[in-house]
Amino acid sequence: MATFTAIHVRNTDLESLVQSVIRLAAIADRKLGPYPEDYASSFLSDASALPSYILMRESEDGWITIRHNSFQKMENWAKNWSKDLVCEVLVTTAQTTSDAYYFAYYEGGKQLRLIDTCYSDDCEMINRGKPFDFEGPEPGQKHIWDEEECYLFDLDSIEFYCQKLGLNLEFDPTQRDWIILKGSSACPTIHQLVQQQVNRPWWKFW
């Protein structure tokens, strides 16, 4: 898996949440169907853009998963849902190709835990909020490299944190049908920008 962006809401009122997403994202096109093949190429190039392609379904363990095509942190959505629906909300992002990982936990309209890191860039981890009881002295999971103990926060760590909070992530989205909300966006997708570069005549690269 290269890219994984999702919001997880601990609630069973799927229809109310669908209507909320439709209002927030201003999307009118809705259908039920299998995981769409074009979703993987729909990720928007502007990290601040609202999602325009959203997949929703209810899981067996009492959570509603919302996959979306934006790299926005979705703080307002998560805060409002955790307050209005009186529930827990998790925001997870993983880009394994760039080694970037994000995890946020909301409850009662507040962000109570945030871990944000990127190992491919020279940046410091954002580690905010009270650690969970299951965490060690640093975010992530303990590893031993060259006989030295260290902590790494990666996709496995996100999965571990979610499991401890009662959510089992499903990384194969093709096994079930989804509520599919698809709208338009002025922001080009990453795939479109890459294709523009690939399709340029050779002399325009000079």
KAKAGI-V561686 format. One record per residue. N is the residue number from 0. OMEGA is omega in whole degrees, -180 to 180 (* if undefined). Layout:
BEGIN
<<N;OMEGA> <N;OMEGA>>
END
This chain:
BEGIN
<<0;-180> <1;-176> <2;-179> <3;178> <4;-176> <5;170> <6;-179> <7;-175> <8;-179> <9;-175> <10;-179> <11;179> <12;-175> <13;-175> <14;178> <15;180> <16;176> <17;180> <18;177> <19;179> <20;179> <21;179> <22;-176> <23;-177> <24;-180> <25;180> <26;-180> <27;-176> <28;-178> <29;174> <30;176> <31;-179> <32;179> <33;179> <34;-175> <35;-177> <36;-176> <37;-179> <38;-176> <39;-179> <40;-174> <41;-174> <42;-174> <43;-175> <44;179> <45;-176> <46;-180> <47;-176> <48;174> <49;-180> <50;178> <51;-180> <52;-171> <53;178> <54;-176> <55;173> <56;178> <57;180> <58;-176> <59;-175> <60;173> <61;178> <62;171> <63;-180> <64;180> <65;174> <66;-177> <67;-172> <68;-180> <69;175> <70;175> <71;-176> <72;173> <73;-176> <74;-178> <75;179> <76;-177> <77;179> <78;-177> <79;180> <80;-179> <81;178> <82;-174> <83;-179> <84;180> <85;-175> <86;175> <87;177> <88;176> <89;173> <90;-177> <91;175> <92;176> <93;173> <94;-174> <95;-180> <96;178> <97;177> <98;180> <99;-175> <100;-176> <101;177> <102;177> <103;-178> <104;-178> <105;174> <106;179> <107;179> <108;-179> <109;173> <110;-175> <111;-180> <112;179> <113;174> <114;-176> <115;-178> <116;175> <117;-175> <118;-180> <119;178> <120;177> <121;-178> <122;179> <123;177> <124;170> <125;-176> <126;-170> <127;177> <128;-179> <129;178> <130;176> <131;-180> <132;-177> <133;-178> <134;174> <135;-180> <136;177> <137;179> <138;177> <139;-177> <140;-175> <141;176> <142;176> <143;178> <144;-179> <145;178> <146;177> <147;-179> <148;177> <149;180> <150;-179> <151;176> <152;-176> <153;-179> <154;176> <155;178> <156;177> <157;178> <158;180> <159;179> <160;-180> <161;178> <162;180> <163;179> <164;174> <165;-179> <166;175> <167;179> <168;176> <169;-176> <170;175> <171;-175> <172;-173> <173;-174> <174;-177> <175;174> <176;-179> <177;163> <178;-172> <179;176> <180;-176> <181;179> <182;180> <183;179> <184;177> <185;-178> <186;177> <187;176> <188;176> <189;180> <190;179> <191;180> <192;178> <193;-180> <194;177> <195;178> <196;-179> <197;-175> <198;178> <199;175> <200;-173> <201;-176> <202;180> <203;174> <204;-176> <205;*>>
END
